[in-house]
Amino acid sequence: DAGVTQSPTHLIKTRGQQVTLRCSPKSGHDTVSWYQQALGQGPQFIFQYYEEEERQRGNFPDRFSGHQFPNYSSELNVNALLLGDSALYLCASSVKSYNSPLHFGNGTRLTVT
Amino acid sequence: QKEVEQDPGPLSVPEGAIVSLNCTYSNSAFQYFMWYRQYSRKGPELLMYTYSSGNKEDGRFTAQVDKSSKYISLFIRDSQPSDSATYLCAISAARQLTFGSGTQLTVLP
């Protein structure tokens, strides 16, 4: 049973560029959430998708956008990268029920130079 | 004030010790309480999940929730070197998890 898979594992970008990160949820899960984890900090909620729509959003600017596909996989896009966007980006999946716990992938380490 | 406060440590204990990890929270709307373990260069792994006040036990791990005090704890009995990791408390309201900053634990052989 495959867990949450994310690609790529590492990425180096230059300030001002755009990046796309990808996530495949755990088998049987239909909801995908994205989190940003800065070094030494807990993950911060970016947004959540189910039924191919953004359902909730954390305190992140519009430079952060996403998409969910009919097979429940998801992408996170970040435009106009800033040095402060360097972080571990985590994807988590769950089922749509209100109290379903989240299962995380191993993340994509993004470095902006 | 952060919504979820967690002592960042680091915490270092000898093998076999009982470990106590704690978080406090401020929002009474929080309903579900979780503990995650995160090894270096890995994503968080769900350890414990509960929604009611009281204790929940799973093997060497016990999660304790006190909603009246807005205080949650994780106890690890007979700690092992393989328990060395960062432990994150996470609290949920309206489908969104709010995490503590994590406590780095090292169990010395």
Backbone of each chain as ProteinMPNN parsed JSONL, in Angstrom:
{"seq_chain_A": "DAGVTQSPTHLIKTRGQQVTLRCSPKSGHDTVSWYQQALGQGPQFIFQYYEEEERQRGNFPDRFSGHQFPNYSSELNVNALLLGDSALYLCASSVKSYNSPLHFGNGTRLTVT", "coords_chain_A": {"N_chain_A": [[0.852, -1.184, 0.0], [0.905, 1.952, -1.164], [2.176, 4.864, 0.315], [1.91, 8.409, 0.868], [3.28, 10.094, -1.832], [5.815, 12.268, -2.99], [7.18, 14.564, -5.354], [9.669, 16.685, -6.891], [12.329, 15.35, -4.736], [14.272, 17.095, -3.912], [15.036, 20.5, -4.727], [16.442, 23.233, -6.404], [16.14, 26.634, -6.846], [16.137, 29.879, -8.406], [15.77, 33.154, -7.093], [12.73, 34.789, -7.913], [11.959, 32.987, -9.848], [9.638, 30.365, -10.884], [7.971, 27.53, -9.413], [6.918, 24.113, -9.424], [5.47, 21.661, -7.472], [4.765, 18.223, -6.784], [2.284, 15.783, -5.817], [1.122, 12.62, -4.818], [-1.622, 11.117, -3.38], [-2.152, 8.924, -0.528], [-3.338, 5.615, -1.099], [-6.821, 5.347, -1.45], [-7.39, 7.739, -0.27], [-8.852, 11.021, -0.603], [-8.445, 13.666, -0.247], [-6.234, 16.377, -0.199], [-3.694, 18.126, 1.437], [-1.463, 20.891, 1.804], [1.59, 21.813, 3.316], [3.993, 24.068, 4.69], [7.235, 23.815, 5.939], [9.501, 25.428, 7.754], [12.976, 25.472, 8.66], [13.544, 23.992, 11.762], [11.036, 24.573, 12.688], [7.472, 23.98, 13.199], [5.195, 22.466, 10.819], [3.394, 24.664, 8.594], [0.12, 25.452, 7.626], [-0.875, 25.559, 4.265], [-2.852, 25.214, 2.114], [-5.898, 23.341, 1.354], [-7.221, 20.74, -0.655], [-10.105, 19.24, -2.009], [-12.337, 17.318, -4.031], [-11.415, 18.558, -6.29], [-11.234, 21.251, -5.781], [-10.083, 24.219, -4.087], [-10.464, 24.257, -0.68], [-9.888, 25.223, 1.837], [-7.718, 27.757, 3.137], [-4.586, 28.778, 4.328], [-2.584, 31.353, 5.89], [-1.169, 32.45, 3.517], [0.344, 34.089, 0.697], [-1.058, 35.013, -2.561], [0.761, 34.128, -4.367], [1.162, 31.525, -3.941], [-0.318, 28.746, -5.213], [-2.589, 26.129, -6.204], [-3.579, 22.852, -7.381], [-5.902, 20.231, -7.94], [-6.219, 17.034, -9.289], [-8.448, 14.818, -11.226], [-7.74, 12.225, -10.397], [-7.08, 12.554, -7.792], [-4.501, 13.359, -7.225], [-2.136, 16.053, -6.703], [-0.896, 19.408, -7.245], [1.419, 21.89, -6.197], [2.029, 25.221, -6.751], [4.393, 27.795, -6.859], [4.923, 31.124, -7.398], [7.167, 33.781, -8.486], [9.462, 33.451, -6.731], [10.807, 33.874, -3.457], [13.614, 34.417, -1.252], [12.832, 33.648, 1.277], [11.056, 31.635, 0.822], [12.328, 29.277, 0.902], [12.244, 26.07, 2.131], [10.877, 23.038, 3.621], [8.461, 21.418, 1.822], [5.489, 19.95, 2.481], [3.227, 17.41, 1.677], [0.046, 16.224, 2.55], [-2.312, 13.622, 2.958], [-5.773, 12.633, 3.253], [-9.002, 11.238, 4.127], [-12.235, 12.512, 3.208], [-13.855, 12.814, 5.401], [-14.668, 14.55, 8.419], [-13.03, 14.176, 10.685], [-10.751, 12.839, 9.904], [-7.465, 11.649, 10.217], [-4.327, 13.122, 9.155], [-1.961, 11.957, 6.773], [1.388, 12.14, 6.018], [3.669, 12.877, 3.316], [7.209, 12.575, 2.482], [8.132, 14.998, 1.726], [9.246, 17.887, -0.215], [12.299, 19.38, -0.558], [12.905, 22.65, -0.907], [15.138, 24.992, -2.12], [15.887, 28.345, -2.371], [17.876, 30.506, -4.137]], "CA_chain_A": [[0.0, 0.0, 0.0], [1.77, 3.12, -1.274], [1.814, 6.015, 1.117], [1.919, 9.676, 0.134], [4.536, 10.273, -2.548], [6.04, 13.628, -3.452], [8.322, 14.753, -6.249], [10.93, 15.991, -6.628], [12.719, 15.347, -3.322], [15.034, 18.319, -3.704], [14.923, 21.446, -5.831], [17.113, 24.519, -6.192], [15.625, 27.635, -7.772], [16.637, 31.239, -8.236], [14.771, 34.162, -6.728], [11.937, 35.272, -9.034], [11.474, 31.886, -10.676], [8.419, 29.679, -10.498], [8.23, 26.118, -9.134], [5.752, 23.225, -9.28], [5.708, 20.463, -6.68], [3.717, 17.251, -7.066], [1.92, 14.894, -4.711], [0.134, 11.564, -5.014], [-2.092, 10.758, -2.038], [-2.231, 7.527, -0.105], [-4.444, 4.899, -1.704], [-8.077, 5.458, -0.717], [-7.574, 9.115, 0.226], [-9.353, 11.916, -1.647], [-8.2, 15.044, 0.175], [-4.799, 16.689, -0.14], [-3.329, 19.388, 2.081], [-0.061, 21.271, 1.653], [2.165, 22.509, 4.452], [5.362, 24.558, 4.563], [7.962, 23.659, 7.19], [10.808, 26.076, 7.817], [13.927, 24.747, 9.493], [13.361, 24.165, 13.193], [9.658, 24.978, 12.989], [6.418, 23.043, 12.828], [4.576, 22.761, 9.522], [2.368, 25.702, 8.514], [-0.908, 25.087, 6.648], [-0.978, 26.417, 3.09], [-4.238, 25.049, 1.666], [-6.432, 21.98, 1.246], [-8.047, 20.49, -1.838], [-10.85, 18.031, -2.299], [-13.237, 17.464, -5.178], [-10.718, 19.405, -7.258], [-11.36, 22.678, -5.444], [-9.459, 24.68, -2.859], [-11.528, 24.321, 0.318], [-9.43, 26.071, 2.932], [-6.434, 28.346, 2.859], [-3.897, 29.401, 5.445], [-2.129, 32.725, 5.706], [-0.124, 32.487, 2.496], [-0.043, 35.006, -0.395], [-1.59, 34.43, -3.797], [1.846, 33.502, -5.13], [1.012, 30.084, -3.716], [-1.56, 28.245, -5.789], [-2.555, 24.675, -6.322], [-4.535, 22.183, -8.261], [-6.112, 18.806, -7.695], [-6.655, 16.352, -10.502], [-9.508, 13.83, -10.979], [-7.218, 11.036, -9.697], [-6.808, 13.063, -6.436], [-3.16, 13.906, -7.081], [-2.183, 17.514, -6.535], [0.299, 20.214, -7.483], [1.588, 23.184, -5.534], [2.792, 26.149, -7.561], [4.816, 29.028, -6.196], [5.442, 32.094, -8.36], [7.994, 34.885, -7.987], [10.089, 32.903, -5.53], [11.597, 34.699, -2.56], [14.548, 33.631, -0.442], [12.076, 33.141, 2.415], [10.252, 30.461, 0.443], [13.141, 28.078, 1.129], [11.605, 25.293, 3.196], [10.401, 21.71, 3.257], [7.04, 21.465, 1.482], [4.899, 18.659, 2.812], [1.882, 17.076, 1.232], [-0.633, 15.28, 3.442], [-3.601, 13.193, 2.426], [-6.75, 12.113, 4.205], [-10.318, 11.085, 3.508], [-12.966, 13.767, 3.353], [-14.574, 12.918, 6.667], [-14.202, 15.697, 9.202], [-12.018, 13.872, 11.7], [-9.745, 11.921, 9.366], [-6.094, 12.124, 10.461], [-3.503, 13.354, 7.975], [-0.765, 11.16, 6.543], [2.306, 13.005, 5.3], [4.794, 12.412, 2.529], [8.52, 12.976, 2.997], [8.359, 16.393, 1.408], [10.182, 18.408, -1.21], [13.159, 20.423, 0.019], [13.103, 23.734, -1.873], [16.128, 26.008, -1.777], [15.851, 29.502, -3.276], [19.146, 31.241, -4.018]], "C_chain_A": [[0.892, 1.24, 0.0], [1.253, 4.219, -0.369], [1.778, 7.249, 0.244], [3.286, 9.838, -0.545], [4.627, 11.688, -3.097], [7.243, 13.665, -4.384], [8.452, 16.218, -6.625], [11.249, 15.999, -5.139], [13.497, 16.606, -2.966], [14.945, 19.187, -4.949], [15.669, 22.717, -5.457], [16.634, 25.473, -7.271], [16.255, 28.99, -7.445], [15.486, 32.17, -7.901], [14.061, 34.704, -7.972], [11.392, 34.188, -9.935], [10.18, 31.313, -10.125], [8.741, 28.194, -10.286], [6.897, 25.37, -9.016], [6.174, 21.971, -8.545], [4.509, 19.531, -6.844], [3.515, 16.278, -5.915], [0.903, 13.876, -5.183], [-0.327, 11.092, -3.649], [-2.018, 9.261, -1.773], [-3.46, 6.891, -0.747], [-5.694, 4.988, -0.828], [-8.36, 6.843, -0.171], [-7.98, 10.031, -0.925], [-9.071, 13.386, -1.363], [-6.705, 15.262, 0.323], [-4.611, 18.06, 0.499], [-1.842, 19.627, 1.881], [0.378, 22.087, 2.863], [3.58, 22.949, 4.104], [6.044, 24.424, 5.921], [9.331, 24.309, 7.072], [11.686, 25.316, 8.795], [13.688, 25.05, 10.968], [11.971, 24.578, 13.627], [8.68, 23.842, 12.685], [5.84, 23.417, 11.473], [3.483, 23.828, 9.639], [1.418, 25.366, 7.362], [-0.95, 26.079, 5.498], [-2.412, 26.39, 2.548], [-4.591, 23.565, 1.566], [-7.331, 21.879, 0.018], [-8.846, 19.201, -1.661], [-11.92, 18.341, -3.314], [-12.721, 18.544, -6.125], [-10.859, 20.908, -6.996], [-10.597, 23.002, -4.165], [-10.549, 24.93, -1.826], [-11.159, 25.21, 1.498], [-8.055, 26.59, 2.578], [-5.855, 28.96, 4.127], [-3.427, 30.789, 5.071], [-0.927, 32.782, 4.763], [-0.594, 33.365, 1.339], [-0.493, 34.247, -1.64], [-0.502, 33.843, -4.69], [1.813, 31.975, -4.989], [-0.343, 29.661, -4.276], [-1.443, 26.731, -5.969], [-3.597, 24.156, -7.279], [-4.684, 20.756, -7.779], [-6.716, 18.184, -8.947], [-7.729, 15.308, -10.181], [-9.021, 12.57, -10.269], [-6.748, 11.372, -8.277], [-5.38, 13.564, -6.241], [-3.226, 15.436, -7.111], [-0.847, 18.142, -6.896], [0.247, 21.475, -6.626], [2.476, 24.029, -6.428], [3.151, 27.379, -6.731], [5.45, 29.922, -7.247], [6.33, 33.123, -7.672], [8.687, 34.512, -6.686], [10.929, 33.94, -4.791], [12.549, 33.81, -1.776], [13.821, 32.962, 0.723], [11.18, 31.961, 2.101], [11.048, 29.168, 0.597], [12.601, 27.332, 2.343], [11.378, 23.877, 2.705], [8.899, 21.812, 3.0], [6.46, 20.066, 1.605], [3.492, 18.549, 2.243], [1.312, 16.066, 2.212], [-1.949, 14.879, 2.816], [-4.477, 12.624, 3.53], [-8.022, 11.792, 3.429], [-11.159, 12.282, 3.924], [-13.683, 13.908, 4.686], [-13.876, 13.893, 7.603], [-13.033, 15.361, 10.103], [-10.956, 12.903, 11.215], [-8.34, 12.449, 9.618], [-5.316, 12.247, 9.156], [-2.289, 12.433, 7.96], [0.145, 11.952, 5.611], [3.275, 12.232, 4.413], [6.097, 12.908, 3.141], [8.945, 14.364, 2.534], [9.286, 16.643, 0.237], [10.974, 19.525, -0.547], [13.454, 21.449, -1.067], [14.12, 24.721, -1.319], [16.061, 27.111, -2.829], [17.119, 30.32, -3.059], [19.061, 32.599, -4.711]], "O_chain_A": [[1.546, 1.554, 0.995], [0.051, 4.472, -0.296], [1.633, 7.154, -0.974], [4.323, 9.728, 0.108], [3.648, 12.238, -3.602], [8.197, 12.903, -4.226], [7.449, 16.93, -6.675], [10.511, 16.597, -4.356], [13.391, 17.118, -1.851], [14.801, 18.692, -6.067], [15.546, 23.217, -4.339], [16.708, 25.169, -8.461], [16.816, 29.204, -6.371], [14.364, 31.988, -8.375], [14.707, 35.037, -8.965], [10.464, 34.431, -10.707], [9.695, 31.708, -9.065], [9.667, 27.662, -10.899], [5.892, 25.923, -8.57], [7.122, 21.296, -8.944], [3.38, 19.986, -7.02], [4.434, 15.986, -5.149], [-0.061, 14.219, -5.866], [0.503, 10.7, -2.828], [-1.845, 8.454, -2.687], [-4.491, 7.541, -0.917], [-5.639, 4.74, 0.376], [-9.452, 7.099, 0.337], [-7.534, 9.862, -2.06], [-9.427, 14.253, -2.162], [-5.998, 14.435, 0.898], [-5.286, 19.026, 0.143], [-1.056, 18.683, 1.797], [-0.36, 22.935, 3.364], [4.276, 22.295, 3.327], [5.504, 24.865, 6.937], [10.213, 23.803, 6.377], [11.185, 24.598, 9.66], [13.637, 26.211, 11.375], [11.747, 24.896, 14.795], [9.02, 22.876, 12.002], [5.979, 24.556, 11.028], [2.753, 23.892, 10.628], [1.858, 25.038, 6.26], [-1.047, 27.287, 5.713], [-3.096, 27.413, 2.527], [-3.742, 22.68, 1.672], [-8.091, 22.793, -0.302], [-8.309, 18.189, -1.212], [-12.359, 19.483, -3.444], [-13.488, 19.33, -6.681], [-10.63, 21.728, -7.886], [-10.479, 22.163, -3.272], [-11.459, 25.725, -2.064], [-12.018, 25.868, 2.084], [-7.313, 25.961, 1.823], [-6.572, 29.59, 4.903], [-3.832, 31.335, 4.045], [0.185, 33.12, 5.17], [-1.784, 33.393, 1.026], [-0.334, 33.031, -1.754], [-0.8, 33.143, -5.657], [2.364, 31.245, -5.813], [-1.385, 30.166, -3.856], [-0.36, 26.149, -5.895], [-4.369, 24.898, -7.886], [-3.738, 20.146, -7.28], [-7.611, 18.751, -9.574], [-7.914, 14.944, -9.019], [-9.812, 11.904, -9.601], [-6.089, 10.555, -7.634], [-5.072, 14.138, -5.196], [-4.238, 16.024, -7.494], [0.196, 17.488, -6.857], [-0.817, 22.04, -6.371], [3.56, 23.595, -6.819], [2.322, 27.925, -6.003], [6.406, 29.524, -7.913], [6.266, 33.316, -6.458], [8.517, 35.179, -5.666], [11.641, 34.75, -5.384], [12.327, 32.606, -1.647], [14.156, 31.843, 1.11], [10.608, 31.353, 3.005], [10.496, 28.079, 0.439], [12.511, 27.884, 3.439], [11.64, 23.547, 1.548], [8.15, 22.247, 3.874], [6.884, 19.131, 0.926], [2.688, 19.478, 2.324], [2.014, 15.156, 2.652], [-2.629, 15.707, 2.21], [-4.0, 12.197, 4.581], [-8.109, 12.043, 2.226], [-10.828, 12.98, 4.882], [-14.079, 15.011, 5.061], [-12.653, 14.038, 7.579], [-12.131, 16.181, 10.272], [-10.326, 12.218, 12.02], [-8.046, 13.592, 9.267], [-5.612, 11.562, 8.176], [-1.676, 12.168, 8.993], [-0.279, 12.383, 4.539], [3.65, 11.098, 4.709], [6.099, 13.571, 4.178], [10.01, 14.846, 2.918], [10.0, 15.757, -0.233], [10.405, 20.491, -0.04], [14.165, 21.159, -2.029], [13.983, 25.22, -0.202], [16.165, 26.847, -4.027], [17.404, 30.767, -1.948], [20.033, 33.354, -4.713]]}, "seq_chain_B": "QKEVEQDPGPLSVPEGAIVSLNCTYSNSAFQYFMWYRQYSRKGPELLMYTYSSGNKEDGRFTAQVDKSSKYISLFIRDSQPSDSATYLCAISAARQLTFGSGTQLTVLP", "coords_chain_B": {"N_chain_B": [[0.761, 35.737, 20.919], [1.3, 32.338, 20.249], [-0.931, 29.938, 18.771], [-0.531, 27.279, 19.446], [1.685, 26.088, 21.754], [4.862, 24.746, 22.265], [7.482, 23.259, 24.004], [10.656, 23.625, 22.726], [12.906, 22.154, 23.383], [16.4, 21.251, 23.085], [15.845, 17.821, 24.207], [17.4, 15.428, 26.141], [17.802, 12.107, 27.049], [18.549, 9.134, 29.014], [18.661, 5.775, 27.732], [15.758, 3.806, 28.279], [14.492, 5.533, 29.978], [11.572, 7.39, 31.118], [9.802, 9.522, 29.049], [8.464, 12.757, 28.842], [6.47, 14.821, 26.975], [5.142, 17.96, 26.07], [2.385, 20.159, 25.276], [0.68, 23.289, 25.034], [-2.412, 24.952, 24.35], [-4.47, 27.544, 22.9], [-6.954, 27.959, 21.728], [-10.245, 27.232, 22.17], [-11.824, 25.983, 20.311], [-10.47, 23.942, 19.167], [-10.494, 20.496, 18.416], [-9.475, 17.965, 17.841], [-6.667, 15.969, 18.571], [-3.311, 15.369, 18.056], [-0.223, 13.537, 17.873], [2.811, 13.66, 16.223], [5.7, 12.066, 14.888], [8.866, 12.957, 13.731], [11.485, 12.044, 11.837], [14.858, 12.931, 10.927], [15.056, 14.519, 7.801], [12.719, 13.381, 6.892], [9.13, 13.044, 6.437], [6.464, 14.024, 8.734], [5.24, 11.478, 10.922], [2.312, 9.889, 11.873], [1.612, 9.321, 15.237], [-0.162, 9.236, 17.481], [-3.654, 9.754, 18.005], [-6.397, 11.502, 19.103], [-9.552, 12.591, 20.468], [-10.808, 13.229, 22.758], [-10.9, 14.237, 26.217], [-8.624, 12.816, 28.584], [-6.798, 9.703, 28.768], [-4.981, 7.936, 26.23], [-3.667, 4.944, 25.179], [-0.995, 3.34, 23.46], [0.921, 0.804, 23.008], [4.156, 1.59, 23.952], [3.549, 4.224, 24.138], [1.666, 6.937, 25.46], [-0.958, 9.123, 25.156], [-2.172, 12.113, 26.481], [-4.889, 14.185, 27.232], [-6.092, 17.24, 28.372], [-8.7, 19.063, 28.315], [-9.843, 21.083, 29.799], [-7.735, 22.478, 30.877], [-6.42, 23.051, 28.604], [-4.23, 21.512, 27.622], [-1.897, 19.205, 26.453], [-0.247, 16.035, 26.426], [2.45, 13.779, 25.733], [3.605, 10.657, 26.601], [6.422, 8.602, 26.734], [7.319, 5.409, 27.373], [10.017, 3.348, 28.628], [12.112, 4.303, 26.881], [13.836, 4.235, 23.735], [16.865, 4.242, 21.743], [16.038, 4.436, 19.082], [13.845, 6.039, 19.274], [14.716, 8.58, 19.06], [14.13, 11.638, 17.719], [12.207, 14.336, 16.255], [9.397, 15.515, 17.93], [6.13, 16.37, 17.271], [3.345, 18.175, 18.312], [-0.031, 18.372, 17.266], [-2.966, 20.085, 16.503], [-6.393, 20.117, 15.74], [-8.878, 21.952, 14.047], [-11.76, 22.487, 12.177], [-10.8, 21.028, 9.918], [-8.146, 21.816, 9.572], [-4.807, 21.562, 10.481], [-2.97, 22.738, 13.246], [0.269, 23.135, 14.207], [2.627, 22.538, 16.869], [5.946, 23.799, 17.548], [7.673, 21.713, 17.733], [9.565, 19.252, 19.548], [12.828, 18.339, 20.025], [14.121, 15.208, 20.553], [16.575, 13.188, 22.053], [17.646, 9.978, 22.664], [19.878, 8.422, 24.607], [22.161, 5.685, 24.226]], "CA_chain_B": [[0.811, 34.38, 21.471], [1.006, 31.294, 19.282], [-2.097, 29.112, 19.125], [-0.031, 26.046, 20.051], [3.017, 26.301, 22.296], [5.554, 23.491, 22.562], [8.862, 23.448, 24.422], [11.475, 23.091, 21.635], [14.021, 21.35, 23.848], [16.386, 19.792, 22.933], [15.7, 16.965, 25.37], [18.3, 14.28, 26.043], [17.524, 11.187, 28.153], [19.195, 7.829, 28.848], [17.803, 4.671, 27.294], [14.938, 3.231, 29.338], [13.82, 6.594, 30.746], [10.235, 7.828, 30.72], [9.873, 10.852, 28.45], [7.222, 13.529, 28.867], [6.457, 15.921, 26.018], [3.933, 18.714, 26.396], [1.949, 21.315, 24.497], [-0.499, 24.016, 25.477], [-3.075, 25.612, 23.239], [-5.283, 28.664, 23.376], [-8.248, 28.019, 21.061], [-11.179, 26.216, 22.666], [-12.475, 25.309, 19.181], [-9.706, 22.757, 18.777], [-11.278, 19.312, 18.769], [-8.756, 16.712, 17.647], [-5.318, 16.152, 19.089], [-2.417, 14.388, 17.456], [1.224, 13.606, 18.009], [3.563, 13.153, 15.091], [7.146, 11.891, 15.057], [9.541, 13.3, 12.483], [12.917, 11.771, 11.757], [15.574, 13.866, 10.07], [14.889, 14.37, 6.354], [11.499, 12.631, 6.604], [7.888, 13.715, 6.783], [5.886, 13.624, 10.024], [4.558, 10.178, 10.989], [1.287, 9.932, 12.91], [1.801, 8.408, 16.363], [-1.339, 9.141, 18.335], [-4.765, 10.584, 17.557], [-7.488, 11.416, 20.061], [-10.433, 13.752, 20.424], [-11.486, 13.432, 24.033], [-10.037, 14.364, 27.383], [-8.266, 11.542, 29.179], [-5.593, 9.024, 28.282], [-5.049, 6.911, 25.191], [-2.4, 4.215, 25.218], [-0.662, 2.481, 22.32], [2.252, 0.269, 23.257], [4.95, 2.383, 24.902], [3.128, 5.617, 24.043], [0.405, 7.348, 26.055], [-1.343, 10.516, 24.905], [-3.06, 12.625, 27.529], [-5.512, 15.454, 26.862], [-6.864, 17.919, 29.413], [-9.324, 20.182, 27.609], [-10.144, 22.187, 30.729], [-6.492, 23.236, 31.027], [-5.85, 23.239, 27.253], [-2.888, 20.965, 27.823], [-1.783, 17.829, 25.977], [1.05, 15.43, 26.727], [2.811, 12.469, 25.201], [4.561, 9.955, 27.438], [7.085, 7.461, 26.108], [7.914, 4.533, 28.384], [11.13, 2.504, 28.173], [12.575, 4.96, 25.653], [14.866, 3.546, 22.969], [17.594, 5.147, 20.83], [15.258, 4.619, 17.858], [12.843, 7.079, 19.519], [15.348, 9.886, 18.827], [13.431, 12.289, 16.61], [11.458, 15.522, 16.677], [7.996, 15.196, 18.197], [5.266, 17.508, 16.977], [1.928, 18.095, 18.627], [-0.857, 18.995, 16.23], [-4.333, 20.214, 16.98], [-7.224, 20.325, 14.567], [-10.217, 22.524, 14.049], [-12.184, 22.796, 10.805], [-9.969, 20.332, 8.935], [-6.829, 22.422, 9.436], [-3.927, 21.251, 11.6], [-2.027, 23.721, 13.758], [1.351, 22.385, 14.828], [3.63, 23.143, 17.701], [7.227, 23.964, 16.86], [8.413, 20.467, 17.797], [10.578, 19.012, 20.584], [13.856, 17.404, 19.557], [14.44, 14.234, 21.589], [17.676, 12.257, 21.837], [17.732, 8.919, 23.663], [21.266, 7.979, 24.596], [22.305, 4.254, 24.571]], "C_chain_B": [[0.469, 33.37, 20.386], [-0.188, 30.489, 19.753], [-1.678, 27.82, 19.817], [1.411, 26.288, 20.477], [3.619, 24.95, 22.679], [6.989, 23.815, 22.918], [9.779, 22.828, 23.366], [12.606, 22.18, 22.069], [15.342, 21.986, 23.432], [16.337, 19.055, 24.258], [16.565, 15.73, 25.16], [18.092, 13.395, 27.266], [18.296, 9.898, 27.939], [18.179, 6.782, 28.406], [17.054, 4.08, 28.479], [14.172, 4.26, 30.147], [12.382, 6.786, 30.249], [10.349, 9.268, 30.235], [8.493, 11.497, 28.503], [7.356, 14.729, 27.939], [5.122, 16.632, 26.15], [3.661, 19.849, 25.418], [0.781, 21.979, 25.213], [-1.119, 24.702, 24.275], [-4.058, 26.632, 23.778], [-6.707, 28.648, 22.835], [-9.158, 26.884, 21.513], [-11.876, 25.46, 21.541], [-11.712, 24.07, 18.725], [-10.388, 21.505, 19.292], [-10.49, 18.015, 18.714], [-7.28, 16.957, 17.933], [-4.447, 15.011, 18.596], [-0.984, 14.613, 17.88], [1.851, 12.955, 16.785], [5.033, 13.029, 15.493], [7.786, 12.179, 13.709], [11.026, 13.015, 12.613], [13.549, 12.756, 10.783], [15.371, 13.509, 8.594], [13.672, 13.514, 5.969], [10.285, 13.488, 6.915], [7.383, 13.27, 8.142], [5.095, 12.313, 9.902], [3.574, 10.209, 12.144], [1.538, 8.87, 13.975], [0.497, 8.162, 17.122], [-2.392, 10.136, 17.857], [-5.898, 10.412, 18.553], [-8.336, 12.672, 19.984], [-11.116, 14.028, 21.769], [-10.465, 13.634, 25.142], [-9.785, 12.977, 27.972], [-7.028, 10.977, 28.524], [-5.913, 8.05, 27.162], [-3.683, 6.261, 25.105], [-2.232, 3.385, 23.964], [0.766, 2.014, 22.505], [2.986, 1.089, 24.299], [4.517, 3.847, 24.953], [1.776, 5.828, 24.709], [0.184, 8.824, 25.741], [-2.359, 10.921, 25.953], [-3.58, 13.99, 27.096], [-6.295, 15.988, 28.053], [-7.454, 19.17, 28.771], [-9.582, 21.359, 28.54], [-8.921, 23.08, 30.924], [-5.854, 23.574, 29.69], [-4.399, 22.759, 27.236], [-2.893, 19.535, 27.301], [-0.361, 17.328, 26.223], [1.208, 14.132, 25.962], [3.867, 11.875, 26.122], [5.116, 8.769, 26.653], [7.742, 6.659, 27.218], [9.052, 3.739, 27.77], [11.712, 3.05, 26.87], [13.783, 4.235, 25.056], [15.627, 4.545, 22.093], [16.837, 5.417, 19.527], [14.119, 5.634, 18.026], [13.42, 8.478, 19.296], [14.788, 10.501, 17.563], [12.881, 13.611, 17.129], [9.993, 15.14, 16.814], [7.164, 16.462, 18.074], [3.867, 17.245, 17.51], [1.172, 18.834, 17.529], [-2.296, 18.974, 16.688], [-5.197, 20.687, 15.834], [-8.536, 21.002, 14.9], [-10.542, 22.822, 12.595], [-11.207, 22.273, 9.766], [-8.536, 20.852, 8.796], [-6.007, 22.094, 10.677], [-3.068, 22.457, 11.949], [-0.988, 22.969, 14.574], [2.09, 23.225, 15.857], [4.951, 23.191, 16.935], [8.096, 22.715, 16.932], [9.41, 20.432, 18.943], [11.554, 17.975, 20.057], [14.295, 16.525, 20.716], [15.623, 13.371, 21.154], [17.688, 11.264, 22.987], [19.114, 8.291, 23.553], [21.385, 6.505, 24.994], [23.071, 4.082, 25.878]], "O_chain_B": [[-0.531, 33.521, 19.684], [-0.441, 30.362, 20.951], [-2.396, 27.32, 20.684], [2.255, 26.65, 19.658], [2.974, 24.125, 23.327], [7.648, 24.571, 22.204], [9.697, 21.624, 23.125], [13.211, 21.502, 21.238], [15.409, 23.215, 23.425], [16.732, 19.585, 25.296], [16.474, 15.066, 24.128], [18.193, 13.87, 28.398], [18.666, 9.586, 26.807], [16.984, 6.903, 28.679], [17.628, 3.875, 29.549], [13.289, 3.899, 30.925], [12.028, 6.404, 29.134], [10.915, 10.124, 30.915], [7.482, 10.846, 28.237], [8.254, 15.554, 28.105], [4.086, 15.989, 26.322], [4.574, 20.416, 24.819], [-0.001, 21.325, 25.902], [-0.433, 25.0, 23.297], [-4.434, 26.599, 24.95], [-7.59, 29.268, 23.428], [-8.871, 25.713, 21.266], [-12.46, 24.403, 21.782], [-12.246, 23.245, 17.985], [-10.809, 21.444, 20.447], [-10.788, 17.071, 19.446], [-6.723, 17.999, 17.589], [-4.807, 13.839, 18.708], [-0.58, 15.73, 18.204], [1.475, 11.858, 16.374], [5.534, 13.786, 16.324], [7.316, 11.708, 12.674], [11.733, 13.655, 13.391], [12.874, 13.335, 9.933], [15.497, 12.35, 8.198], [13.603, 12.988, 4.859], [10.391, 14.524, 7.571], [7.824, 12.242, 8.656], [4.387, 12.078, 8.923], [3.952, 10.521, 13.273], [1.661, 7.683, 13.672], [0.112, 7.019, 17.368], [-2.067, 11.218, 17.368], [-6.318, 9.286, 18.82], [-7.881, 13.703, 19.488], [-11.91, 14.961, 21.886], [-9.305, 13.243, 25.012], [-10.625, 12.082, 27.871], [-6.302, 11.677, 27.819], [-6.972, 7.422, 27.146], [-2.666, 6.941, 24.974], [-3.189, 2.797, 23.459], [1.712, 2.74, 22.196], [2.491, 1.266, 25.412], [5.064, 4.626, 25.734], [0.86, 5.022, 24.554], [1.036, 9.665, 26.028], [-3.283, 10.173, 26.272], [-2.815, 14.845, 26.65], [-7.073, 15.259, 28.668], [-6.795, 20.207, 28.691], [-9.541, 22.511, 28.108], [-9.052, 24.289, 31.114], [-4.861, 24.3, 29.639], [-3.479, 23.499, 26.884], [-3.768, 18.742, 27.65], [0.596, 18.102, 26.225], [0.232, 13.478, 25.594], [4.893, 12.499, 26.394], [4.376, 8.036, 25.998], [8.617, 7.162, 27.922], [9.07, 3.481, 26.566], [11.791, 2.333, 25.873], [14.629, 3.701, 25.773], [15.081, 5.591, 21.74], [16.971, 6.489, 18.937], [13.501, 6.042, 17.043], [12.68, 9.461, 19.341], [14.949, 9.959, 16.469], [13.066, 13.96, 18.295], [9.418, 14.516, 15.921], [7.458, 17.484, 18.693], [3.266, 16.216, 17.203], [1.674, 19.793, 16.943], [-2.785, 17.967, 17.199], [-4.796, 21.548, 15.051], [-9.207, 20.679, 15.881], [-9.705, 23.347, 11.862], [-10.831, 22.992, 8.841], [-7.789, 20.349, 7.957], [-6.459, 22.321, 11.8], [-2.509, 23.114, 11.071], [-1.325, 22.253, 15.517], [2.172, 24.448, 15.745], [5.054, 22.686, 15.818], [9.136, 22.646, 16.277], [10.026, 21.445, 19.274], [11.16, 16.869, 19.686], [14.78, 17.019, 21.734], [15.666, 12.885, 20.023], [17.736, 11.658, 24.152], [19.466, 7.703, 22.53], [20.786, 6.093, 25.988], [23.288, 2.955, 26.324]]}, "name": "protein", "num_of_chains": 2, "seq": "DAGVTQSPTHLIKTRGQQVTLRCSPKSGHDTVSWYQQALGQGPQFIFQYYEEEERQRGNFPDRFSGHQFPNYSSELNVNALLLGDSALYLCASSVKSYNSPLHFGNGTRLTVTQKEVEQDPGPLSVPEGAIVSLNCTYSNSAFQYFMWYRQYSRKGPELLMYTYSSGNKEDGRFTAQVDKSSKYISLFIRDSQPSDSATYLCAISAARQLTFGSGTQLTVLP"}
